Amino acid sequence: MSPRGPRTVERTIVSPDRRWVCQLERVGEIRFGPPYFSLWLTREPAREPWWWQGRRALFGDHVRFSESSRSLIAERWRSLDAPNIDLVSFDLRAGTIRVAVAGIASVGALETEWQRLPDEPSGVGIAEPLEDWLFPTATF
């Protein structure tokens, strides 16, 4: 359950090793445009999920695990006013997050970068601890 009450899960993605479950909770949508989401991540067997929300953490629907299940790669929206998208990589073993591709300014460019992105991107900038991004919540 989210801090706002029961949540509506739009999509569930399970890691290849089945140790992680990612769920996208629909938060809203751009008028005449795509929806945006909060991201929930749980390690199996079920433990407290991690929940990302707020200005730094609205997500689009491009989300995937790496083949090794070490990383979760996600489309993070930096603004609701104009396209300004980063592809971020959550390193689930190291407990860090970093930007893999920054400042994507159009849907076409997003599709191109998404297809080009390696399975486990090295990223740019400094890897930040996941604790700086997440809010532990009650179990599902």
C-alpha positions as CSV (number, residue, x, y, z in Angstrom):
1,M,0.0,0.0,0.0
2,S,1.3,3.4,-0.9
3,P,1.4,6.3,1.6
4,R,-1.5,7.7,-0.4
5,G,-3.7,4.5,0.0
6,P,-4.2,1.5,-2.3
7,R,-2.2,1.8,-5.4
8,T,-2.9,1.0,-9.0
9,V,-0.1,-1.1,-10.5
10,E,0.0,-0.5,-14.2
11,R,2.9,-2.8,-14.9
12,T,5.0,-5.5,-13.1
13,I,8.5,-6.5,-14.3
14,V,10.4,-9.5,-12.7
15,S,14.2,-9.7,-12.9
16,P,15.6,-12.7,-14.9
17,D,16.9,-14.3,-11.7
18,R,13.4,-13.7,-10.1
19,R,15.0,-12.0,-7.0
20,W,13.6,-8.6,-7.8
21,V,10.1,-7.3,-8.7
22,C,9.6,-3.8,-10.1
23,Q,6.1,-2.3,-10.2
24,L,5.0,1.0,-11.9
25,E,2.2,2.8,-10.1
26,R,0.4,5.3,-12.3
27,V,0.6,8.8,-10.8
28,G,-0.8,10.9,-13.7
29,E,-0.5,11.7,-17.3
30,I,0.5,14.6,-19.5
31,R,-2.6,16.1,-21.2
32,F,-3.0,14.2,-24.5
33,G,0.3,12.5,-23.7
34,P,1.9,9.6,-21.9
35,P,1.4,8.5,-18.3
36,Y,4.0,8.8,-15.6
37,F,4.7,6.6,-12.7
38,S,6.1,6.0,-9.2
39,L,8.5,3.1,-9.2
40,W,8.3,0.3,-6.5
41,L,11.1,-2.2,-6.2
42,T,11.0,-5.3,-4.0
43,R,13.6,-7.9,-3.4
44,E,12.2,-11.5,-3.2
45,P,11.3,-13.2,-1.0
46,A,9.0,-10.2,-0.3
47,R,10.5,-7.6,2.0
48,E,9.7,-4.0,2.4
49,P,9.5,-2.4,-1.0
50,W,11.5,0.6,-2.0
51,W,9.4,3.5,-3.4
52,W,10.6,6.3,-5.5
53,Q,8.4,9.4,-5.8
54,G,8.6,13.2,-5.9
55,R,10.1,15.7,-8.3
56,R,13.4,13.8,-8.7
57,A,11.7,10.5,-9.3
58,L,8.8,10.4,-11.8
59,F,9.3,7.6,-14.3
60,G,8.0,6.8,-17.8
61,D,7.2,3.3,-19.0
62,H,10.7,2.4,-20.3
63,V,11.9,0.1,-17.5
64,R,14.0,-3.2,-17.8
65,F,16.3,-5.4,-15.8
66,S,19.7,-6.3,-17.1
67,E,20.2,-9.9,-18.2
68,S,22.3,-10.5,-15.1
69,S,19.7,-8.9,-12.8
70,R,22.4,-6.6,-11.4
71,S,20.8,-3.5,-12.8
72,L,17.4,-1.9,-13.3
73,I,17.4,0.7,-16.1
74,A,14.5,3.2,-16.1
75,E,13.3,6.3,-17.9
76,R,13.3,9.1,-15.3
77,W,11.4,12.3,-16.0
78,R,13.0,15.5,-14.9
79,S,10.0,17.7,-15.8
80,L,6.3,17.6,-16.6
81,D,6.5,20.8,-18.6
82,A,8.8,19.8,-21.4
83,P,10.6,16.6,-22.5
84,N,13.7,16.3,-20.3
85,I,14.4,12.7,-19.7
86,D,17.3,10.7,-18.2
87,L,17.9,7.0,-18.5
88,V,19.1,5.9,-15.0
89,S,20.7,2.7,-13.9
90,F,20.0,1.3,-10.4
91,D,23.0,-1.0,-9.5
92,L,21.1,-3.4,-7.2
93,R,24.3,-5.1,-5.9
94,A,26.2,-1.9,-5.0
95,G,23.1,-0.1,-3.9
96,T,23.7,2.9,-6.1
97,I,22.0,4.8,-8.9
98,R,23.6,6.8,-11.7
99,V,22.5,8.6,-14.8
100,A,23.3,6.4,-17.9
101,V,22.1,9.0,-20.5
102,A,21.2,12.6,-19.6
103,G,19.0,15.3,-21.0
104,I,17.0,13.4,-23.7
105,A,14.7,16.1,-25.3
106,S,12.3,14.2,-27.4
107,V,10.4,10.9,-27.6
108,G,12.2,10.0,-30.9
109,A,15.6,10.5,-29.2
110,L,14.4,8.5,-26.2
111,E,13.6,5.5,-28.4
112,T,17.0,5.7,-30.1
113,E,18.9,5.9,-26.8
114,W,16.8,3.1,-25.3
115,Q,17.7,0.8,-28.2
116,R,21.4,1.8,-28.1
117,L,21.8,1.4,-24.3
118,P,24.0,-1.5,-23.3
119,D,22.6,-4.2,-21.0
120,E,24.6,-2.8,-18.0
121,P,25.4,0.9,-18.7
122,S,28.4,2.4,-16.9
123,G,26.7,5.8,-16.6
124,V,28.0,9.3,-16.3
125,G,28.5,11.3,-13.1
126,I,28.8,10.1,-9.6
127,A,26.9,7.0,-8.4
128,E,24.5,8.1,-5.6
129,P,23.4,5.8,-2.8
130,L,19.9,4.4,-3.3
131,E,19.0,5.6,0.2
132,D,19.2,9.2,-1.1
133,W,16.4,8.2,-3.5
134,L,14.1,5.9,-1.8
135,F,11.4,5.9,0.9
136,P,10.8,2.6,2.7
137,T,7.1,1.8,2.9
138,A,4.8,-0.9,4.2
139,T,4.8,-4.2,2.3
140,F,2.3,-4.8,-0.6
